[in-house]
Amino acid sequence: MSMTAFGRATGMTVQQVSAVIGSHPSRNIGDQLARRIEDFFKQPTGWLDHNHWQTSWRNSPSANRSTAQNLTKSGQDELATIPHLDVSTGPMTIDAPLEANHDREPYVVSASFLSRMRINPESAAVMFVAGSGMAPRIEDGDLMLVNCDDTAITSGNVYLVNLAGEASVKRLFRRPDGGLRVVCDNPDKTRYPDWELDQDHANGLRVLARAVAVIGTL
């Protein structure tokens, strides 16, 4: 569907359509527009208020499940295909959702491994780590498995977070006063200092996913 046709169906100009769903969107979709879009595409009211990135990835043509299906027929462990996250450690809006990168082939992993990690395949995703803030355990370029549904903070766990509008991987600790201690594992505290957030500032930290496992060189 062209932007012109989409705008005609939803009562917007081409410029307005480009501002919300173009290659470089500059504004959010408001409630009234969301309802018009849902109505046009025959979706239930409130459909756009929920994150459907996992579902859209699994229904996309790029989801190559044939390899996994062929392997399971040979009697091997059942396999799961999970998406790569389209996220880089860098500036992002505080309410930016996690999205799947459809340009990357889905990652294939054994279902038994996910079970041992206590992660539902529907909640699993992988991402490449950028930066050395969590070295030496997590190095720049390592592939990290994350649980996108586990966003409740447990002290000592590692999370993908949105802190002050920047995505990064940090170890979080709850403080007795309701604040948070945000830790970089890298021992070079001159370059990678820890952050102490009081309760008000801690509310500005958004957990995107919990890090579950890392694949890197030994």
Backbone as a chain_set.jsonl record, in Angstrom:
{"seq": "MSMTAFGRATGMTVQQVSAVIGSHPSRNIGDQLARRIEDFFKQPTGWLDHNHWQTSWRNSPSANRSTAQNLTKSGQDELATIPHLDVSTGPMTIDAPLEANHDREPYVVSASFLSRMRINPESAAVMFVAGSGMAPRIEDGDLMLVNCDDTAITSGNVYLVNLAGEASVKRLFRRPDGGLRVVCDNPDKTRYPDWELDQDHANGLRVLARAVAVIGTL", "coords": {"N": [[0.844, -1.187, 0.0], [0.563, 2.195, -0.869], [1.838, 5.308, 0.555], [0.112, 7.363, -0.014], [-2.354, 6.056, -0.469], [-2.673, 4.887, 2.05], [-2.848, 7.187, 3.645], [-5.204, 8.316, 2.599], [-7.056, 6.428, 3.443], [-6.957, 6.689, 6.174], [-7.364, 9.314, 6.726], [-5.252, 11.191, 6.579], [-2.619, 13.4, 5.476], [0.014, 12.869, 3.04], [2.392, 13.799, 4.104], [1.841, 13.707, 6.853], [1.498, 10.962, 7.188], [4.084, 10.07, 6.579], [5.404, 11.141, 8.757], [4.696, 9.517, 10.866], [4.943, 6.792, 10.139], [6.993, 6.624, 8.329], [10.333, 6.223, 6.875], [11.94, 7.611, 8.61], [10.477, 8.283, 11.187], [8.896, 10.956, 13.009], [7.051, 11.53, 14.938], [4.696, 10.324, 17.427], [2.006, 7.883, 17.289], [-1.182, 8.955, 17.891], [-4.097, 8.437, 20.069], [-6.6, 8.719, 18.678], [-5.853, 8.475, 15.97], [-4.755, 5.924, 16.078], [-7.026, 4.36, 16.56], [-8.402, 4.763, 14.131], [-6.662, 3.552, 12.319], [-6.698, 0.913, 13.269], [-9.378, 0.315, 12.773], [-9.487, 0.49, 9.964], [-7.805, -1.616, 9.193], [-9.207, -3.657, 10.218], [-8.765, -4.55, 12.856], [-9.013, -5.363, 16.372], [-10.187, -2.957, 18.791], [-7.662, -1.207, 20.476], [-5.585, -2.796, 19.669], [-3.195, -1.732, 18.644], [-2.031, -0.793, 20.904], [-0.408, -2.622, 22.038], [2.647, -4.557, 22.078], [3.661, -6.243, 19.262], [5.864, -7.457, 18.191], [7.154, -10.006, 18.287], [5.171, -11.726, 17.276], [4.758, -10.654, 14.692], [7.237, -11.132, 13.59], [7.324, -13.939, 13.561], [5.386, -14.499, 11.727], [6.387, -13.519, 9.402], [7.752, -13.61, 6.019], [10.486, -13.997, 6.118], [11.076, -15.621, 8.199], [12.706, -18.422, 8.646], [11.798, -21.483, 9.012], [12.111, -23.965, 8.007], [14.561, -25.323, 8.132], [14.797, -25.921, 10.851], [12.568, -27.586, 11.116], [13.266, -29.737, 9.447], [15.478, -30.755, 10.759], [14.395, -31.637, 13.148], [12.889, -33.754, 12.278], [14.788, -35.656, 11.87], [15.23, -36.74, 14.269], [16.632, -35.298, 16.133], [17.144, -32.927, 18.849], [14.332, -30.872, 19.551], [14.005, -27.776, 17.869], [14.155, -24.203, 18.205], [13.301, -21.152, 16.659], [14.445, -17.917, 16.924], [14.238, -14.32, 17.025], [16.599, -11.753, 15.945], [17.295, -8.843, 17.776], [16.459, -5.544, 16.814], [18.266, -3.404, 17.802], [20.571, -1.053, 18.982], [23.326, -0.156, 21.049], [22.939, 2.897, 22.017], [21.665, 6.285, 21.449], [18.162, 6.572, 22.166], [14.597, 6.927, 22.246], [12.725, 7.238, 25.302], [10.462, 5.661, 25.39], [10.774, 3.865, 23.368], [9.998, 0.94, 21.585], [11.003, -2.56, 21.719], [12.134, -4.125, 18.785], [12.039, -6.558, 16.153], [14.693, -7.5, 13.972], [14.198, -7.876, 10.775], [15.867, -8.231, 8.661], [17.929, -9.867, 9.317], [18.819, -13.309, 9.499], [16.804, -15.551, 11.379], [17.745, -16.781, 14.619], [18.737, -20.024, 15.446], [18.112, -22.298, 17.989], [18.4, -24.878, 20.445], [15.456, -26.226, 21.869], [15.586, -27.443, 24.344], [17.767, -26.215, 25.527], [16.815, -23.596, 25.907], [14.846, -24.238, 27.714], [16.395, -25.089, 29.904], [17.51, -22.67, 30.542], [15.326, -21.473, 31.509], [13.511, -19.949, 29.934], [10.909, -18.837, 27.93], [10.373, -19.746, 24.576], [8.871, -17.935, 23.056], [9.455, -15.559, 24.209], [12.087, -15.119, 23.822], [15.078, -13.67, 22.429], [17.881, -12.55, 20.461], [20.879, -10.552, 20.502], [23.582, -8.493, 19.344], [26.245, -7.462, 21.319], [27.438, -4.219, 21.949], [30.316, -2.429, 22.713], [32.471, -2.28, 25.663], [31.719, -2.229, 28.293], [30.817, -4.245, 30.01], [32.832, -6.037, 30.089], [35.207, -8.341, 31.598], [33.409, -10.447, 31.171], [31.271, -10.121, 29.377], [31.893, -9.384, 26.19], [32.673, -6.904, 23.655], [30.829, -7.336, 20.732], [29.937, -9.893, 21.338], [27.356, -12.4, 21.206], [24.256, -12.131, 22.647], [21.772, -13.725, 24.524], [18.48, -12.877, 25.327], [15.707, -12.339, 27.561], [12.745, -11.112, 26.78], [10.443, -10.692, 28.201], [11.052, -10.628, 30.836], [11.34, -8.255, 32.873], [11.328, -7.363, 35.437], [13.216, -6.161, 38.085], [15.797, -7.932, 39.557], [18.16, -8.004, 42.03], [21.539, -8.016, 41.079], [21.318, -9.25, 38.62], [21.812, -9.082, 35.017], [20.876, -6.663, 32.643], [19.335, -5.438, 29.626], [18.979, -2.11, 29.209], [17.226, 1.027, 29.074], [18.551, 3.908, 29.69], [18.431, 7.171, 30.588], [17.787, 7.804, 27.96], [19.482, 6.22, 26.457], [20.515, 3.135, 25.168], [21.848, 0.339, 26.827], [23.888, -2.271, 28.304], [23.694, -3.421, 31.536], [24.5, -4.246, 34.97], [22.239, -4.578, 37.582], [21.362, -3.39, 40.821], [19.18, -3.318, 43.542], [18.557, -0.66, 45.854], [18.219, -0.053, 49.39], [16.781, 2.297, 49.822], [15.034, 2.51, 47.747], [16.205, 3.29, 45.442], [18.561, 2.673, 42.731], [21.531, 0.832, 42.007], [23.648, 1.037, 39.363], [25.667, -0.935, 37.537], [28.759, -1.352, 35.841], [30.557, -4.105, 34.721], [33.174, -3.97, 33.926], [36.403, -3.464, 35.188], [37.729, -1.047, 34.94], [37.049, 1.732, 36.213], [37.36, 4.383, 35.668], [36.826, 4.766, 32.998], [34.456, 3.371, 32.826], [32.311, 4.065, 34.863], [30.292, 3.293, 37.804], [26.801, 3.857, 38.447], [24.835, 5.643, 40.767], [21.563, 5.784, 41.548], [18.966, 7.72, 42.843], [15.589, 7.252, 44.119], [13.817, 8.784, 42.54], [15.298, 9.261, 40.17], [15.738, 6.651, 39.466], [13.315, 5.856, 38.511], [13.403, 6.756, 35.97], [14.779, 4.911, 34.564], [14.45, 2.357, 32.258], [13.78, -0.993, 31.978], [14.476, -3.198, 29.402], [14.925, -5.861, 28.713], [16.031, -9.003, 30.133], [19.322, -10.199, 30.401], [20.283, -13.438, 29.532], [22.083, -15.424, 28.612], [25.377, -15.674, 27.14], [27.173, -15.773, 24.115], [30.387, -16.183, 23.177], [33.943, -15.801, 22.503], [36.297, -18.059, 24.073]], "CA": [[0.0, 0.0, 0.0], [1.344, 3.429, -0.912], [1.534, 6.264, 1.62], [-1.063, 8.122, -0.432], [-3.531, 5.224, -0.207], [-2.811, 4.753, 3.501], [-3.339, 8.468, 4.149], [-6.599, 8.478, 2.205], [-7.877, 5.529, 4.255], [-6.927, 7.08, 7.59], [-7.637, 10.739, 6.86], [-4.02, 11.943, 6.777], [-1.851, 13.774, 4.306], [1.215, 12.057, 2.856], [3.389, 14.295, 5.056], [1.488, 13.185, 8.174], [1.795, 9.529, 7.171], [5.536, 9.929, 6.649], [5.869, 11.525, 10.095], [4.416, 8.476, 11.865], [5.354, 5.45, 9.726], [7.997, 6.706, 7.279], [11.639, 5.646, 7.194], [12.473, 8.364, 9.756], [9.302, 8.864, 11.842], [9.224, 12.038, 13.929], [5.996, 11.718, 15.938], [4.0, 9.118, 17.839], [0.622, 7.707, 16.833], [-2.118, 9.274, 18.964], [-5.2, 7.503, 20.283], [-7.616, 8.801, 17.627], [-5.297, 7.897, 14.751], [-4.611, 4.484, 16.303], [-8.331, 3.735, 16.386], [-8.737, 4.781, 12.711], [-5.823, 2.542, 11.672], [-7.236, -0.393, 13.665], [-10.65, 0.125, 12.087], [-9.234, 0.255, 8.547], [-7.214, -2.935, 9.014], [-10.113, -4.624, 10.854], [-8.164, -5.062, 14.089], [-9.813, -4.965, 17.538], [-9.806, -1.716, 19.467], [-6.557, -1.386, 21.416], [-4.55, -3.687, 19.118], [-1.939, -0.999, 18.479], [-1.484, -0.444, 22.214], [0.403, -3.733, 22.512], [3.823, -4.866, 21.274], [3.445, -7.482, 18.515], [7.064, -7.705, 17.373], [7.419, -11.435, 18.169], [4.171, -12.314, 16.391], [4.991, -10.215, 13.327], [8.429, -11.818, 13.087], [7.045, -15.348, 13.302], [4.517, -14.603, 10.557], [7.015, -12.88, 8.252], [8.343, -14.567, 5.077], [11.909, -14.227, 6.385], [11.248, -16.59, 9.284], [13.041, -19.687, 7.988], [11.608, -22.56, 9.96], [12.249, -25.259, 7.338], [15.754, -25.992, 8.636], [14.483, -26.485, 12.161], [11.638, -28.689, 10.948], [13.979, -30.876, 8.88], [16.36, -31.332, 11.76], [13.619, -32.364, 14.15], [12.446, -35.003, 11.683], [15.871, -36.636, 11.934], [15.294, -37.262, 15.619], [17.422, -34.451, 17.017], [16.402, -32.103, 19.795], [13.451, -29.882, 18.936], [14.678, -26.492, 17.744], [13.337, -22.997, 18.214], [13.869, -20.029, 15.915], [14.183, -16.681, 17.651], [14.693, -13.191, 16.22], [17.598, -10.785, 16.369], [16.708, -7.547, 18.112], [16.915, -4.382, 16.063], [18.61, -2.408, 18.816], [21.995, -0.775, 19.139], [23.579, 0.612, 22.267], [23.078, 4.283, 21.601], [20.498, 7.107, 21.776], [16.828, 6.091, 21.816], [13.568, 7.562, 23.055], [12.488, 6.485, 26.526], [9.376, 4.701, 25.182], [11.018, 3.109, 22.135], [9.754, -0.489, 21.79], [11.917, -3.515, 21.1], [11.655, -4.585, 17.493], [12.837, -7.599, 15.526], [15.389, -7.132, 12.749], [13.781, -8.848, 9.768], [16.927, -8.4, 7.663], [18.824, -10.926, 9.783], [18.236, -14.639, 9.609], [16.498, -15.896, 12.772], [18.739, -17.604, 15.3], [18.192, -21.344, 15.76], [18.662, -22.798, 19.245], [17.637, -26.043, 20.903], [14.397, -25.93, 22.833], [16.006, -27.91, 25.667], [18.639, -25.178, 26.091], [15.945, -22.528, 26.403], [14.184, -24.758, 28.911], [17.362, -25.034, 31.006], [17.67, -21.254, 30.878], [14.023, -21.052, 32.027], [13.014, -18.874, 29.1], [9.917, -19.234, 26.95], [10.822, -19.388, 23.225], [8.138, -16.77, 22.56], [10.009, -14.365, 24.846], [13.534, -15.101, 23.593], [15.652, -12.95, 21.299], [19.329, -12.396, 20.571], [21.409, -9.27, 20.066], [25.02, -8.35, 19.436], [26.626, -6.457, 22.308], [28.367, -3.194, 21.479], [30.998, -1.785, 23.825], [33.207, -3.138, 26.605], [31.355, -1.882, 29.664], [30.58, -5.427, 30.823], [33.993, -6.939, 29.981], [35.552, -9.357, 30.602], [32.411, -11.514, 31.008], [30.549, -9.857, 28.14], [32.801, -8.586, 25.372], [32.148, -6.243, 22.474], [30.585, -8.264, 19.629], [29.34, -11.151, 21.784], [25.932, -12.604, 20.959], [23.607, -12.251, 23.944], [20.388, -14.195, 24.559], [17.731, -12.096, 26.301], [14.307, -12.646, 27.823], [12.069, -9.832, 26.605], [9.318, -10.586, 29.127], [11.563, -10.568, 32.213], [11.8, -6.882, 33.085], [11.326, -7.055, 36.872], [14.616, -6.104, 38.506], [16.315, -8.752, 40.651], [19.518, -7.526, 42.286], [22.652, -8.821, 40.613], [21.126, -9.709, 37.253], [22.238, -8.182, 33.947], [19.723, -6.271, 31.841], [19.367, -4.421, 28.582], [18.203, -1.022, 29.789], [17.18, 2.351, 28.47], [18.894, 4.811, 30.778], [18.65, 8.537, 30.112], [17.671, 7.841, 26.514], [20.548, 5.463, 25.807], [20.43, 1.698, 25.398], [23.117, -0.247, 27.26], [23.796, -3.492, 29.099], [24.186, -3.099, 32.878], [24.106, -5.082, 36.107], [21.432, -3.721, 38.448], [21.171, -3.745, 42.23], [18.216, -2.472, 44.249], [19.033, -0.052, 47.092], [17.167, -0.041, 50.42], [15.981, 3.523, 49.773], [14.214, 2.511, 46.546], [17.013, 3.645, 44.291], [19.254, 1.597, 42.034], [22.948, 0.915, 41.684], [23.829, 0.587, 37.984], [27.07, -1.35, 37.578], [29.511, -1.895, 34.717], [31.474, -5.121, 35.233], [34.543, -3.619, 33.557], [37.066, -2.915, 36.369], [38.244, 0.295, 34.673], [35.971, 2.621, 36.618], [37.573, 5.701, 35.087], [36.103, 4.775, 31.721], [33.139, 2.752, 32.977], [31.892, 4.245, 36.257], [28.978, 2.832, 38.242], [25.848, 4.939, 38.691], [23.951, 5.531, 41.917], [20.343, 6.51, 41.227], [17.953, 7.763, 43.892], [14.321, 6.681, 43.665], [13.247, 9.586, 41.456], [16.04, 9.013, 38.946], [15.586, 5.239, 39.119], [12.076, 5.728, 37.741], [13.72, 7.098, 34.587], [15.446, 3.78, 33.936], [13.481, 1.393, 31.731], [14.348, -2.3, 31.659], [13.948, -3.704, 28.135], [15.008, -7.32, 28.703], [17.071, -9.547, 31.001], [20.328, -11.023, 29.74], [20.189, -14.815, 30.011], [23.299, -16.154, 28.276], [26.247, -14.968, 26.197], [28.003, -16.623, 23.257], [31.575, -15.454, 22.785], [35.167, -16.6, 22.5], [36.857, -18.462, 25.364]], "C": [[0.881, 1.239, 0.0], [0.974, 4.327, 0.264], [0.296, 7.083, 1.28], [-2.338, 7.352, -0.129], [-3.765, 5.069, 1.293], [-3.363, 6.039, 4.1], [-4.791, 8.7, 3.82], [-7.51, 7.635, 3.097], [-7.976, 5.981, 5.7], [-7.126, 8.577, 7.805], [-6.409, 11.585, 7.118], [-3.428, 12.346, 5.436], [-0.634, 12.864, 4.196], [2.293, 12.482, 3.843], [3.125, 13.766, 6.465], [1.779, 11.689, 8.267], [3.292, 9.302, 7.327], [6.063, 10.22, 8.044], [5.661, 10.426, 11.124], [4.886, 7.089, 11.449], [6.373, 5.472, 8.597], [9.316, 6.088, 7.713], [12.304, 6.344, 8.364], [11.319, 9.057, 10.478], [9.693, 9.88, 12.902], [8.146, 12.272, 14.971], [5.336, 10.385, 16.245], [2.597, 9.061, 17.23], [-0.3, 7.964, 18.015], [-3.271, 8.305, 19.027], [-6.207, 7.525, 19.131], [-7.116, 8.181, 16.326], [-5.156, 6.375, 14.886], [-5.941, 3.769, 16.075], [-8.731, 3.7, 14.901], [-7.938, 3.71, 11.958], [-6.359, 1.144, 11.985], [-8.524, -0.693, 12.912], [-10.426, -0.209, 10.61], [-8.694, -1.15, 8.304], [-8.004, -4.039, 9.721], [-9.449, -5.339, 12.033], [-9.013, -4.614, 15.272], [-9.291, -3.678, 18.155], [-8.726, -1.992, 20.514], [-5.43, -2.245, 20.893], [-3.202, -2.99, 19.03], [-1.311, -0.594, 19.814], [-0.578, -1.528, 22.774], [1.536, -4.015, 21.543], [3.641, -6.231, 20.601], [4.69, -7.894, 17.742], [7.354, -9.194, 17.229], [6.449, -12.074, 17.181], [4.441, -11.933, 14.949], [6.213, -10.905, 12.753], [8.085, -13.261, 12.722], [6.136, -15.537, 12.087], [5.151, -14.037, 9.296], [7.633, -13.926, 7.334], [9.789, -14.902, 5.396], [12.146, -15.229, 7.492], [11.457, -17.976, 8.678], [12.96, -20.823, 8.993], [11.83, -23.931, 9.325], [13.452, -26.027, 7.858], [15.46, -26.664, 9.971], [13.564, -27.687, 12.023], [12.344, -29.927, 10.395], [14.868, -31.552, 9.913], [15.564, -32.145, 12.777], [13.116, -33.688, 13.584], [13.52, -36.073, 11.757], [16.069, -37.169, 13.341], [16.134, -36.442, 16.573], [16.497, -33.664, 17.942], [15.516, -31.119, 19.031], [14.127, -28.523, 18.954], [13.671, -25.353, 17.774], [14.053, -21.923, 17.408], [13.468, -18.745, 16.61], [14.807, -15.516, 16.894], [15.9, -12.477, 16.813], [16.869, -9.481, 16.699], [17.307, -6.469, 17.232], [17.172, -3.265, 17.067], [20.109, -2.264, 18.856], [22.17, 0.021, 20.407], [23.881, 2.034, 21.854], [21.799, 5.039, 21.915], [19.193, 6.474, 21.316], [15.821, 6.817, 22.7], [13.215, 6.655, 24.22], [11.409, 5.421, 26.328], [9.559, 3.876, 23.915], [10.812, 1.617, 22.389], [10.885, -1.336, 21.225], [11.308, -4.009, 19.796], [12.594, -5.652, 16.953], [13.471, -7.064, 14.247], [15.098, -8.191, 11.687], [14.837, -9.076, 8.691], [17.927, -9.485, 8.062], [18.089, -12.257, 9.828], [17.93, -14.931, 11.075], [17.546, -16.852, 13.324], [18.082, -18.911, 15.719], [18.888, -21.891, 17.009], [17.805, -23.97, 19.709], [16.625, -25.626, 21.964], [14.793, -26.36, 24.239], [16.934, -26.898, 26.334], [17.811, -24.031, 26.656], [15.23, -22.961, 27.672], [15.117, -24.712, 30.113], [17.584, -23.603, 31.472], [16.385, -20.653, 31.461], [13.48, -19.847, 31.266], [12.061, -19.447, 28.058], [10.406, -18.841, 25.557], [10.127, -18.157, 22.663], [8.69, -15.474, 23.127], [11.487, -14.18, 24.541], [13.91, -14.295, 22.366], [17.159, -12.899, 21.506], [19.725, -11.014, 20.064], [22.919, -9.294, 20.173], [25.338, -7.202, 20.382], [27.628, -5.491, 21.687], [28.993, -2.509, 22.691], [31.587, -2.774, 24.808], [32.866, -2.851, 28.057], [31.165, -3.071, 30.568], [31.71, -6.448, 30.699], [34.585, -7.188, 31.361], [34.485, -10.44, 30.391], [31.643, -11.357, 29.702], [31.397, -8.898, 27.316], [32.063, -7.947, 24.194], [32.006, -7.257, 21.326], [30.027, -9.609, 20.037], [27.852, -11.194, 21.423], [25.259, -12.897, 22.295], [22.156, -12.695, 23.77], [19.651, -13.432, 25.653], [16.305, -12.6, 26.406], [13.541, -11.327, 27.816], [10.875, -9.642, 27.54], [9.763, -10.463, 30.584], [12.167, -9.193, 32.448], [11.731, -6.451, 34.553], [12.751, -7.17, 37.391], [14.863, -7.014, 39.706], [17.778, -8.383, 40.835], [20.564, -8.526, 41.812], [22.52, -9.329, 39.202], [21.55, -8.635, 36.245], [21.052, -7.92, 33.029], [20.133, -5.378, 30.683], [18.44, -3.316, 29.057], [18.221, 0.198, 28.878], [17.375, 3.331, 29.618], [19.235, 6.173, 30.198], [18.655, 8.604, 28.588], [18.767, 7.114, 25.772], [20.437, 3.994, 26.172], [21.797, 1.162, 25.783], [22.843, -1.497, 28.075], [24.452, -3.228, 30.449], [23.762, -4.171, 33.874], [23.416, -4.172, 37.116], [21.321, -4.288, 39.864], [20.163, -2.781, 42.838], [18.837, -1.931, 45.538], [17.9, -0.027, 48.116], [16.26, 1.178, 50.358], [15.096, 3.599, 48.532], [14.955, 2.904, 45.29], [17.671, 2.421, 43.67], [20.746, 1.891, 41.94], [23.132, 0.271, 40.322], [25.309, 0.33, 37.765], [27.556, -1.805, 36.203], [30.505, -2.908, 35.283], [32.935, -4.799, 34.923], [35.231, -2.961, 34.753], [37.647, -1.516, 36.167], [37.146, 1.311, 34.958], [36.185, 4.06, 36.15], [36.792, 5.833, 33.792], [34.677, 4.272, 31.867], [32.671, 2.865, 34.427], [30.52, 3.637, 36.535], [28.103, 4.049, 38.515], [25.032, 4.626, 39.936], [22.737, 6.401, 41.653], [19.408, 6.517, 42.429], [16.62, 7.319, 43.29], [13.726, 7.454, 42.495], [13.956, 9.313, 40.134], [15.923, 7.551, 38.499], [14.321, 5.018, 38.294], [12.289, 6.073, 36.276], [14.482, 6.01, 33.869], [14.402, 2.768, 33.5], [14.198, 0.103, 31.362], [13.67, -2.835, 30.401], [13.922, -5.232, 28.096], [16.101, -7.756, 29.676], [18.028, -10.402, 30.186], [20.32, -12.409, 30.371], [21.482, -15.576, 29.786], [24.081, -15.364, 27.232], [27.049, -16.003, 25.422], [29.185, -15.789, 22.771], [32.788, -16.366, 22.803], [35.614, -16.923, 23.91], [38.296, -17.958, 25.47]], "O": [[1.834, 1.33, 0.774], [-0.066, 4.14, 0.894], [-0.475, 7.455, 2.164], [-3.295, 7.915, 0.402], [-4.904, 5.112, 1.758], [-4.242, 5.998, 4.961], [-5.542, 9.217, 4.647], [-8.602, 8.069, 3.464], [-8.963, 5.695, 6.378], [-7.063, 9.056, 8.937], [-6.499, 12.601, 7.807], [-3.692, 11.727, 4.406], [-0.288, 12.167, 5.15], [3.027, 11.643, 4.365], [4.059, 13.418, 7.188], [2.249, 11.205, 9.296], [3.721, 8.451, 8.106], [7.05, 9.624, 8.475], [6.355, 10.388, 12.14], [5.203, 6.273, 12.314], [6.603, 4.443, 7.962], [9.409, 5.499, 8.789], [13.139, 5.75, 9.046], [11.186, 10.278, 10.398], [10.686, 9.704, 13.609], [8.311, 13.145, 15.824], [5.397, 9.443, 15.454], [2.078, 10.057, 16.727], [-0.216, 7.273, 19.03], [-3.421, 7.448, 18.156], [-6.625, 6.468, 18.657], [-7.848, 7.454, 15.655], [-5.404, 5.633, 13.935], [-5.979, 2.699, 15.469], [-9.331, 2.724, 14.451], [-8.468, 3.042, 11.071], [-6.464, 0.297, 11.098], [-8.74, -1.819, 12.464], [-11.094, -1.087, 10.064], [-9.07, -1.804, 7.331], [-7.557, -5.182, 9.82], [-9.556, -6.556, 12.186], [-9.674, -3.579, 15.187], [-8.108, -3.355, 18.052], [-8.862, -2.9, 21.334], [-4.419, -2.419, 21.574], [-2.171, -3.6, 19.314], [-0.181, -0.105, 19.845], [-0.035, -1.375, 23.868], [1.422, -3.755, 20.345], [3.486, -7.247, 21.278], [4.589, -8.606, 16.742], [7.764, -9.625, 16.151], [6.857, -12.876, 16.341], [4.367, -12.785, 14.064], [6.24, -11.234, 11.567], [8.515, -13.751, 11.677], [6.117, -16.611, 11.485], [4.536, -14.063, 8.23], [8.002, -15.008, 7.791], [10.282, -15.959, 5.002], [13.281, -15.65, 7.715], [10.503, -18.624, 8.248], [13.909, -21.096, 9.727], [11.751, -24.95, 10.011], [13.386, -27.246, 8.014], [15.822, -27.819, 10.195], [13.739, -28.69, 12.715], [12.056, -31.044, 10.823], [14.992, -32.777, 9.933], [16.003, -33.208, 13.214], [12.935, -34.647, 14.333], [13.214, -37.265, 11.712], [16.977, -37.964, 13.583], [16.334, -36.848, 17.717], [15.272, -33.72, 17.841], [15.911, -30.598, 17.988], [14.755, -28.154, 19.947], [12.503, -25.514, 17.418], [15.276, -21.803, 17.474], [12.286, -18.509, 16.857], [15.801, -15.7, 16.191], [16.185, -12.579, 18.006], [15.947, -9.073, 15.992], [18.503, -6.476, 16.939], [16.401, -2.311, 17.17], [20.837, -3.253, 18.773], [21.287, 0.782, 20.804], [24.981, 2.328, 21.386], [20.921, 4.495, 22.585], [19.115, 5.912, 20.224], [16.168, 7.271, 23.791], [13.386, 5.439, 24.138], [11.422, 4.395, 27.008], [8.61, 3.255, 23.436], [11.399, 1.076, 23.327], [11.635, -0.886, 20.359], [10.109, -4.277, 19.721], [13.788, -5.655, 17.253], [12.863, -6.272, 13.527], [15.685, -9.273, 11.703], [14.719, -10.008, 7.895], [18.689, -9.964, 7.222], [16.903, -12.324, 10.151], [18.734, -14.585, 11.941], [18.152, -17.628, 12.586], [16.989, -18.904, 16.285], [20.116, -21.937, 17.068], [16.617, -24.037, 19.396], [16.902, -24.795, 22.828], [14.394, -25.73, 25.219], [16.904, -26.733, 27.554], [18.078, -23.551, 27.758], [15.031, -22.165, 28.589], [14.701, -24.345, 31.212], [17.819, -23.356, 32.655], [16.353, -19.486, 31.853], [13.049, -18.859, 31.861], [12.378, -20.43, 27.387], [10.819, -17.697, 25.367], [10.718, -17.414, 21.88], [8.424, -14.4, 22.586], [12.083, -13.186, 24.958], [13.164, -14.241, 21.389], [17.652, -13.174, 22.6], [18.995, -10.389, 19.294], [23.478, -10.022, 20.993], [24.777, -6.112, 20.268], [28.552, -5.903, 20.986], [28.282, -2.06, 23.591], [31.249, -3.957, 24.794], [33.635, -3.192, 28.956], [31.329, -2.946, 31.782], [31.574, -7.586, 31.146], [34.477, -6.32, 32.227], [34.647, -11.279, 29.504], [31.393, -12.338, 29.001], [31.595, -7.744, 27.696], [30.985, -8.388, 23.797], [32.964, -7.954, 20.994], [29.671, -10.407, 19.169], [27.185, -10.162, 21.347], [25.66, -13.825, 22.997], [21.408, -12.122, 22.979], [20.135, -13.344, 26.781], [15.765, -13.202, 25.478], [13.673, -10.522, 28.738], [10.354, -8.532, 27.653], [8.939, -10.222, 31.467], [13.365, -8.99, 32.246], [12.041, -5.305, 34.878], [13.418, -8.177, 37.155], [14.214, -6.878, 40.743], [18.554, -8.447, 39.882], [20.486, -9.719, 42.105], [23.5, -9.798, 38.624], [21.635, -7.45, 36.571], [20.312, -8.84, 32.679], [21.132, -4.662, 30.745], [17.253, -3.551, 29.283], [19.105, 0.369, 28.039], [16.467, 3.552, 30.418], [20.183, 6.322, 29.428], [19.425, 9.359, 27.993], [18.972, 7.354, 24.582], [20.283, 3.646, 27.343], [22.796, 1.488, 25.142], [21.71, -1.752, 28.485], [25.623, -2.855, 30.511], [22.797, -4.902, 33.654], [23.944, -3.116, 37.467], [21.203, -5.497, 40.066], [20.279, -1.567, 42.67], [19.555, -2.649, 46.233], [16.731, 0.016, 47.733], [15.107, 1.119, 50.786], [14.471, 4.629, 48.281], [14.398, 2.858, 44.193], [17.376, 1.283, 44.037], [21.164, 3.042, 41.812], [22.811, -0.903, 40.138], [26.118, 1.258, 37.802], [26.867, -2.54, 35.496], [31.224, -2.597, 36.232], [33.835, -5.306, 35.592], [34.703, -1.988, 35.292], [38.021, -0.865, 37.143], [36.402, 1.703, 34.059], [35.264, 4.873, 36.233], [36.178, 6.864, 33.518], [33.788, 4.691, 31.126], [32.638, 1.865, 35.144], [29.697, 3.484, 35.632], [28.607, 5.14, 38.781], [24.594, 3.494, 40.138], [22.859, 7.621, 41.543], [19.088, 5.463, 42.978], [16.534, 7.043, 42.094], [13.19, 6.855, 41.562], [13.308, 9.152, 39.099], [15.999, 7.25, 37.308], [14.261, 4.101, 37.476], [11.463, 5.732, 35.43], [14.805, 6.157, 32.69], [13.556, 2.367, 34.299], [15.111, 0.104, 30.536], [12.443, -2.918, 30.336], [13.012, -5.829, 27.52], [16.992, -6.973, 30.007], [17.602, -11.228, 29.379], [20.347, -12.542, 31.594], [21.935, -16.299, 30.673], [23.534, -14.508, 26.537], [27.54, -16.98, 25.987], [29.008, -14.811, 22.044], [32.676, -17.56, 23.083], [35.349, -16.162, 24.841], [38.958, -18.187, 26.482]]}, "num_chains": 1, "name": "protein.A"}
